[in-house]
Protein backbone atom coordinates (compact mmCIF):
# COMPACT_ATOMS: atom_id res chain seq x y z
CA UNK A 1 0.00 0.00 0.00
CA UNK A 2 1.44 3.45 -0.92
CA UNK A 3 2.55 5.56 2.04
CA UNK A 4 0.11 8.28 1.02
CA UNK A 5 -2.88 5.93 1.27
CA UNK A 6 -1.64 4.24 4.44
CA UNK A 7 -1.14 7.60 6.14
CA UNK A 8 -4.58 8.81 5.08
CA UNK A 9 -6.16 5.68 6.55
CA UNK A 10 -4.18 6.19 9.75
CA UNK A 11 -5.26 9.81 10.07
CA UNK A 12 -8.83 8.76 9.31
CA UNK A 13 -8.84 6.90 12.63
CA UNK A 14 -8.00 10.19 14.37
CA UNK A 15 -9.76 12.75 12.19
CA UNK A 16 -11.81 14.01 15.16
CA UNK A 17 -8.55 15.38 16.62
CA UNK A 18 -7.98 17.81 13.76
CA UNK A 19 -9.24 21.32 13.11
CA UNK A 20 -8.67 23.50 10.08
CA UNK A 21 -5.70 25.88 10.54
CA UNK A 22 -7.60 28.55 8.58
CA UNK A 23 -11.16 28.50 9.93
CA UNK A 24 -10.88 26.05 12.88
CA UNK A 25 -13.75 23.90 11.61
CA UNK A 26 -13.68 20.13 11.98
CA UNK A 27 -11.97 18.04 9.31
CA UNK A 28 -12.40 14.67 7.67
CA UNK A 29 -10.36 12.44 5.40
CA UNK A 30 -11.82 12.23 1.89
CA UNK A 31 -11.00 9.51 -0.67
CA UNK A 32 -7.83 8.51 1.22
CA UNK A 33 -6.06 11.52 -0.23
CA UNK A 34 -7.05 14.77 1.53
CA UNK A 35 -8.04 16.34 4.83
CA UNK A 36 -10.97 18.66 4.10
CA UNK A 37 -12.79 20.97 6.52
CA UNK A 38 -16.45 21.99 6.58
CA UNK A 39 -15.61 25.10 4.56
CA UNK A 40 -13.77 23.04 1.93
CA UNK A 41 -10.21 24.07 2.85
CA UNK A 42 -8.26 21.11 1.48
CA UNK A 43 -4.91 19.62 2.56
CA UNK A 44 -3.58 16.74 0.46
CA UNK A 45 -1.45 13.91 1.81
CA UNK A 46 2.03 13.92 0.29
CA UNK A 47 3.45 10.79 -1.34
CA UNK A 48 5.81 10.37 1.64
CA UNK A 49 2.79 10.18 3.98
CA UNK A 50 2.75 13.53 5.78
CA UNK A 51 0.16 16.30 5.53
CA UNK A 52 0.99 20.01 5.41
CA UNK A 53 -1.31 21.96 7.76
CA UNK A 54 0.78 25.12 7.84
CA UNK A 55 -1.44 28.17 7.15
CA UNK A 56 1.34 29.91 5.22
CA UNK A 57 4.81 28.93 3.94
CA UNK A 58 7.68 29.28 6.37
CA UNK A 59 11.41 29.54 5.81
CA UNK A 60 13.59 27.40 8.04
CA UNK A 61 17.33 27.71 8.63
CA UNK A 62 17.48 23.98 9.29
CA UNK A 63 18.76 21.92 6.36
CA UNK A 64 18.34 18.35 5.19
CA UNK A 65 21.98 17.71 6.16
CA UNK A 66 21.31 18.93 9.71
CA UNK A 67 18.35 16.59 10.11
CA UNK A 68 20.27 13.64 8.67
CA UNK A 69 23.06 14.24 11.18
CA UNK A 70 20.51 14.59 13.99
CA UNK A 71 18.90 11.30 13.01
CA UNK A 72 22.25 9.49 13.09
CA UNK A 73 23.18 10.86 16.52
CA UNK A 74 19.81 9.95 18.04
CA UNK A 75 19.35 6.55 16.42
CA UNK A 76 22.91 5.24 16.06
CA UNK A 77 24.60 6.44 19.25
CA UNK A 78 23.53 6.21 22.89
CA UNK A 79 23.93 9.92 23.51
CA UNK A 80 20.26 10.48 24.42
CA UNK A 81 19.32 6.99 25.62
CA UNK A 82 19.05 8.01 29.29
CA UNK A 83 16.73 10.87 28.35
CA UNK A 84 14.50 8.57 26.29
CA UNK A 85 14.29 6.00 29.10
CA UNK A 86 13.42 8.64 31.71
CA UNK A 87 10.67 10.12 29.53
CA UNK A 88 9.32 6.65 28.75
CA UNK A 89 9.20 5.75 32.44
CA UNK A 90 7.13 8.86 33.20
CA UNK A 91 4.70 8.19 30.36
CA UNK A 92 4.18 4.56 31.39
CA UNK A 93 3.65 5.49 35.04
CA UNK A 94 1.09 8.12 34.07
CA UNK A 95 -0.64 6.16 31.32
CA UNK A 96 -4.15 4.83 31.95
CA UNK A 97 -4.16 1.38 30.35
CA UNK A 98 -7.91 1.74 29.73
CA UNK A 99 -7.29 4.57 27.26
CA UNK A 100 -6.87 3.40 23.69
CA UNK A 101 -5.67 5.22 21.69
CA UNK A 102 -3.27 7.14 23.89
CA UNK A 103 -1.80 10.07 21.97
CA UNK A 104 1.74 11.42 22.39
CA UNK A 105 2.34 14.69 20.54
CA UNK A 106 5.89 15.91 19.89
CA UNK A 107 5.80 19.65 19.19
CA UNK A 108 8.93 20.72 17.34
CA UNK A 109 9.68 17.08 16.52
CA UNK A 110 12.39 17.67 13.93
CA UNK A 111 12.96 14.51 11.90
CA UNK A 112 11.05 12.44 14.43
CA UNK A 113 13.77 10.30 15.99
CA UNK A 114 13.19 11.35 19.62
CA UNK A 115 9.47 10.59 19.31
CA UNK A 116 10.15 7.28 17.58
CA UNK A 117 12.64 6.19 20.25
CA UNK A 118 10.17 7.04 23.03
CA UNK A 119 7.19 5.34 21.37
CA UNK A 120 9.28 2.23 20.68
CA UNK A 121 10.55 2.20 24.26
CA UNK A 122 6.98 2.37 25.63
CA UNK A 123 6.14 -0.91 23.87
CA UNK A 124 2.39 -0.23 23.93
CA UNK A 125 0.11 -0.75 20.90
CA UNK A 126 -2.28 1.80 22.44
CA UNK A 127 0.19 4.65 21.94
CA UNK A 128 0.02 6.71 18.78
CA UNK A 129 2.75 9.23 18.11
CA UNK A 130 2.00 12.55 16.41
CA UNK A 131 4.92 14.69 15.29
CA UNK A 132 4.57 18.34 14.29
CA UNK A 133 7.25 20.68 13.00
CA UNK A 134 7.33 23.85 10.93
CA UNK A 135 10.21 22.49 8.81
CA UNK A 136 9.14 20.66 5.65
CA UNK A 137 12.54 18.97 5.33
CA UNK A 138 12.27 17.45 8.80
CA UNK A 139 8.74 16.12 8.32
CA UNK A 140 9.57 14.64 4.92
CA UNK A 141 12.41 12.73 6.57
CA UNK A 142 10.26 11.63 9.52
CA UNK A 143 7.47 10.34 7.29
CA UNK A 144 9.95 8.42 5.12
CA UNK A 145 11.63 6.71 8.07
CA UNK A 146 8.82 6.16 10.58
CA UNK A 147 5.59 4.90 9.06
CA UNK A 148 3.42 4.26 12.13
CA UNK A 149 3.22 7.79 13.56
CA UNK A 150 1.29 10.75 12.15
CA UNK A 151 3.52 13.49 10.72
CA UNK A 152 2.35 17.07 10.27
CA UNK A 153 3.90 20.25 8.96
CA UNK A 154 2.40 22.87 11.23
CA UNK A 155 2.95 25.72 13.63
CA UNK A 156 3.10 24.79 17.31
CA UNK A 157 1.86 28.33 18.09
CA UNK A 158 -1.34 27.53 16.18
CA UNK A 159 -1.75 23.81 16.45
CA UNK A 160 -4.17 22.12 13.99
CA UNK A 161 -5.50 19.96 16.84
CA UNK A 162 -8.74 20.45 18.76
CA UNK A 163 -9.04 21.22 22.47
CA UNK A 164 -8.17 18.46 24.94
CA UNK A 165 -7.09 16.05 22.24
CA UNK A 166 -3.69 14.69 23.35
CA UNK A 167 -2.56 12.82 26.46
CA UNK A 168 1.15 13.72 26.45
CA UNK A 169 2.94 16.70 24.93
CA UNK A 170 6.68 16.39 24.33
CA UNK A 171 8.76 19.54 23.82
CA UNK A 172 12.39 18.55 23.38
CA UNK A 173 14.98 21.34 23.02
CA UNK A 174 12.32 23.31 21.18
CA UNK A 175 10.40 26.60 21.56
CA UNK A 176 7.10 26.50 23.45
CA UNK A 177 3.65 28.03 23.29
CA UNK A 178 2.11 27.23 26.63
CA UNK A 179 -1.30 28.63 25.75
CA UNK A 180 -1.53 26.07 22.95
CA UNK A 181 -0.08 23.32 25.13
CA UNK A 182 -2.76 23.91 27.75
CA UNK A 183 -5.51 24.04 25.14
CA UNK A 184 -4.68 20.77 23.38
CA UNK A 185 -3.85 18.72 26.49
CA UNK A 186 -6.50 16.49 28.06
CA UNK A 187 -7.48 17.35 31.62
CA UNK A 188 -5.01 15.03 33.33
CA UNK A 189 -2.42 15.01 30.55
CA UNK A 190 1.33 15.47 30.89
CA UNK A 191 3.62 18.11 29.46
CA UNK A 192 7.23 16.93 29.26
CA UNK A 193 9.71 19.66 28.40
CA UNK A 194 13.44 19.11 28.00
CA UNK A 195 15.76 22.08 28.47
CA UNK A 196 19.57 22.18 28.46
CA UNK A 197 21.54 23.00 31.59
CA UNK A 198 24.79 25.06 31.70
CA UNK A 199 27.11 22.14 30.89
CA UNK A 200 25.16 20.84 27.90
CA UNK A 201 27.70 20.17 25.11
CA UNK A 202 30.21 22.22 27.09
CA UNK A 203 33.22 20.65 25.36
CA UNK A 204 31.89 21.62 21.97
CA UNK A 205 31.15 25.17 23.11
CA UNK A 206 34.61 25.55 24.63
CA UNK A 207 36.32 24.20 21.52
CA UNK A 208 34.41 26.29 19.00
CA UNK A 209 34.42 29.61 20.90
CA UNK A 210 36.92 31.67 22.86
CA UNK A 211 36.09 32.03 26.52
CA UNK A 212 35.20 35.68 25.95
CA UNK A 213 32.76 34.62 23.22
CA UNK A 214 31.30 31.60 24.92
CA UNK A 215 27.74 31.89 26.17
CA UNK A 216 26.96 30.25 29.49
CA UNK A 217 23.44 28.98 29.08
CA UNK A 218 21.03 29.28 32.02
CA UNK A 219 17.58 27.74 32.03
CA UNK A 220 16.23 29.44 35.19
CA UNK A 221 13.82 31.68 33.28
CA UNK A 222 12.51 28.77 31.21
CA UNK A 223 11.86 26.67 34.32
CA UNK A 224 10.19 29.61 36.05
CA UNK A 225 7.89 30.24 33.07
CA UNK A 226 6.99 26.55 32.89
CA UNK A 227 5.99 26.62 36.59
CA UNK A 228 3.74 29.62 35.98
CA UNK A 229 1.66 27.66 33.49
CA UNK A 230 1.76 24.11 34.85
CA UNK A 231 1.91 22.31 38.16
CA UNK A 232 5.43 20.95 38.28
CA UNK A 233 5.10 17.26 39.21
CA UNK A 234 8.79 16.46 38.98
CA UNK A 235 12.16 17.50 37.57
CA UNK A 236 14.75 14.99 36.46
CA UNK A 237 18.25 16.36 36.04
CA UNK A 238 20.47 14.22 33.83
CA UNK A 239 24.20 14.85 33.57
CA UNK A 240 26.72 12.45 32.07
CA UNK A 241 29.69 12.36 29.72
CA UNK A 242 30.15 10.06 26.73
CA UNK A 243 33.01 9.44 24.34
CA UNK A 244 32.09 9.92 20.69
CA UNK A 245 34.07 8.65 17.72
CA UNK A 246 35.05 10.78 14.74
CA UNK A 247 31.91 10.07 12.71
CA UNK A 248 29.71 10.87 15.71
CA UNK A 249 31.58 14.12 16.36
CA UNK A 250 30.97 15.18 12.77
CA UNK A 251 27.26 14.44 13.09
CA UNK A 252 27.10 16.30 16.40
CA UNK A 253 28.59 19.43 14.85
CA UNK A 254 26.35 19.22 11.80
CA UNK A 255 23.20 18.92 13.90
CA UNK A 256 23.79 21.89 16.20
CA UNK A 257 23.30 25.60 15.40
CA UNK A 258 26.43 26.23 17.51
CA UNK A 259 28.49 25.66 14.37
CA UNK A 260 26.68 28.37 12.43
CA UNK A 261 28.66 31.16 14.05
CA UNK A 262 31.92 29.32 14.60
CA UNK A 263 35.19 29.53 12.67
CA UNK A 264 35.43 26.83 9.97
CA UNK A 265 39.01 26.07 10.96
CA UNK A 266 37.96 25.25 14.51
CA UNK A 267 35.09 23.11 13.22
CA UNK A 268 37.44 21.09 11.00
CA UNK A 269 39.92 20.62 13.84
CA UNK A 270 37.13 19.42 16.13
CA UNK A 271 35.60 16.90 13.73
CA UNK A 272 38.99 15.48 12.73
CA UNK A 273 39.68 14.18 16.22
CA UNK A 274 39.69 10.40 16.59
CA UNK A 275 37.34 10.78 19.55
CA UNK A 276 36.29 13.26 22.21
CA UNK A 277 34.16 13.48 25.32
CA UNK A 278 30.77 15.18 25.17
CA UNK A 279 28.62 16.16 28.14
CA UNK A 280 24.85 15.86 28.24
CA UNK A 281 23.38 18.10 30.93
CA UNK A 282 19.65 18.71 30.92
CA UNK A 283 16.45 19.04 32.91
CA UNK A 284 13.30 17.04 32.19
CA UNK A 285 10.31 19.04 33.43
CA UNK A 286 7.11 17.11 34.09
CA UNK A 287 3.94 19.18 34.41
CA UNK A 288 0.15 19.02 34.35
CA UNK A 289 -2.44 21.70 33.65
CA UNK A 290 -3.31 24.06 36.48
N, C-alpha and C positions, 0 to 999 in steps of 0.2 A: 504494500500500500504506500503511495507517495506520502512524503512527510507532510505536505500541505493538507492532504485529506485527513491523515491521522491526527494532526494538530487540531483541525477544525472539529473533528469528532470528540477530541479530548476537551476542547473549550466548550463544546455543546453541553457537556455534563455540568459545566460550571457557569453557564451563560447568565444565570440570575445574579452572579457576583459583579457583572460589568455594567457600567453606565457610560453613556456617550460623552467623550471629552469636550464636545462642542455644546450640546444642549442638556446634558445630564439625564436624558431619558434612558429607559431600559433598552437592552440590546438582545438580539437573538442571532444564532448562527443560521445562515440561509444557504442551502444547496452545497454544504460542506466546502464553502469557498470564501464566505464573507461574514463579518459581524455587521449587522445593520440595526440602527436604532429606530424608534417609532417615527422619527421625522426624516427617515431615509438617509441619514448620514451613513456612509458605507466604508468599511475598512476590510480590505482583502487580506487573506492569509498569503504570505510569501511562500515560494517553493521550498525554502529551508524550514518552514513550519512556524515562524513567528508572525505576530500581527503588530502593525504600527498604529498605535493609538495616541501619537503625539499630535497635539492640535496644530502645531506649526513646525517647520524644519528647524533643526538646531545644529550649530557647529560645535564639534567636540575637538579638543586638543589631543585626545587619546587616539592612538593609531592602532592598526591591525597588529603591528609588530609588538607594541606594548602589551596588548591582550594575549598574544601568543606566548610571550615571555611570562606573563602572569599565570597563565594556565599551566605552564611547565613547572613553575615554582610551587604552585599549590598542589598539583596532582602528582608530580614526580619526585618531590622532596618531602621531608617531614617537618618543614619549617613551621607550618601552622597546625600540625596534628593535635597538639595540646589544646589549642583554641577550639578546634572542631569538636573534640571530645567533651570539653567543658560545656559548650553550647548544647550539644546533643543530650548530655545528662540533664540539663535544666529543662529542655523540651520534654523529655520522656517523663521526668518527675511531675511536670505540670499537666501533661496530656491526659485528657479524659478518654479512656479506651472506648467509651460508648459513642464518641463522636466520629463519624465516618461520612464524608471526608473531613480531614483535619488539615487546614491550609496554613502553609508557611510561606510568607511573602518576603522576599529579599529586595529591599528598595536600594537602588544603586548597586545592582548585582554584578556589574561588569560582565565578564564572559561566562559567569555562572558556576565557576568551579567551587567556590565556598559553599554555595547552596547545595550543589550536587554532593559534595563530601558530607555535609550535615544530614541531608535526606538519606543518603546511603547508610550512614552510621546509625541512624534511628531504626532502621530495619523494620519499618511498619508500613504495610500496604495501605493503611488509612491515610497516610500523609501524602499530600500533593504539594509540590513546590511551585511557586510562582515567582519568576524573576522579572524585574522591571529596571530598565536603565534608559537614559536619554541618548546613549551612544548606539547608533545603528550597527557599527562594526562589532561591538561587543555582543549584541543580541543575535546577530547573524552567526557568530562563532558559537554562542551558547546553544542555539537551536540546532546547529549542525552536530554538536558533540553530545548533547544530552536530550534524548527524545521524549522522556517521560514527564518532564516538567512543562509548565506553560511559560512562554517567553514573550515579553511585551516591550516594545519601544514606547516609552512614556515618560512623563514628568512626575517625579515623586512629590512635587509641590502642588500638583493637580492630578491626583491619582484617578485612573479610569475604573475604580472599584467603588461599589456602593457602601453605605454606612454599615458598620459592624459586620464585615464580611470575612475577616481573616483572624485566625487564632494566634498566630505568632508573626511578629514583624522583626526581621533581621535588618540591621543597619551597620555594615561592616566597613570601617574606615571611609565612610561616605557622609556627605551632607545630610541634614535632617530637615523635616518640616513637621514639627510636633502636632500642629493643628490637624494635619492630614493623618498622621499616625493615630491620633486619638479618635478621629472620625471613622477610620476603616477597621479599627480593632474591635473584636467582640468584647462584651462586658468584662469577662474575666481573662482576656487575652494577655499575652506577654509581649513586651518590647525588649529586644536584646540589642544593645548598641555596643560596638567595639570601638574604643578610642586609644590611640597610642599614648604611652607615657614617655617621660623625658629621655630614657635610654633606648627607645625604639630605633633600631638600625644605627646606633651611635657610631659604630666603626665606619660605616659608609659615610655618614655625615662628616666625621673627623677627617677621613681620607680625602673627600672631595672638596672640602672648604677649609680655609684658614680659620683659626680660632676666632679671629676678629669678625669673620663673616658668618660663622656657624650660628644657626638659630637653636636655642634651647627651647624645645617644645614643652608647653605646660597645658594640661587638660582641665585645670581647675574650673575654668569658666564653663566648659562643656558639661562637666559633671554637675555643676550648680544649676545650669539651665535644664538639664534632664530632670533633676529633682524637683524643679518648679512645676513640671508638667506631669510627672508620674510618681507614684509611690515607689521608692527604691526598695525592692525586696532583698537584693543582694548585690555585692560587687566582688568579682573574682579578679585578682591581680596576678597576671602571669608574667614571669621574667625568667628567661633562660637564654643560653648561648649555644649556638650550633656551628659546626665547621662545614662550610660549603666548598665544593670543588670548583674548578675553573668555569665549567659550563654553567653551574648554578649561580656563580657570581655574575656572569654575563647576563643571565636572565633577570637576576635581582636588579641590576642597574637599568636594564631596559624597561622594567616594569614600574619604576618609580620616577615621579616627577622631579626628584632631587637632582637627577642628571641633566635636567633641562637648562639649569643655570650654572652648571659646572664646566670647568675647563676640560676640553677634549683630551688633552695630554694626561690629566689626572685620571680621567675615566679609563683610558687605554691602559695606564699603569695598573689600575685597580683590577680590571677584568683579566689581565694577563698573569695574575698570581696563580700559583698551582692550587692554593686553597687559602681560606681566611675565615676567621670567626665572625659571626653575625649575631647580634643580640635582638631578641624579641622581648618587648616590654610593653604590656598593654593592660587596659582595664576592660572587663566585660560587665556592663551595667545591665541589671535585670530589673525591669519595672512593669507596673500595671497601671491602668487608668485610675486617676483620682475620681 
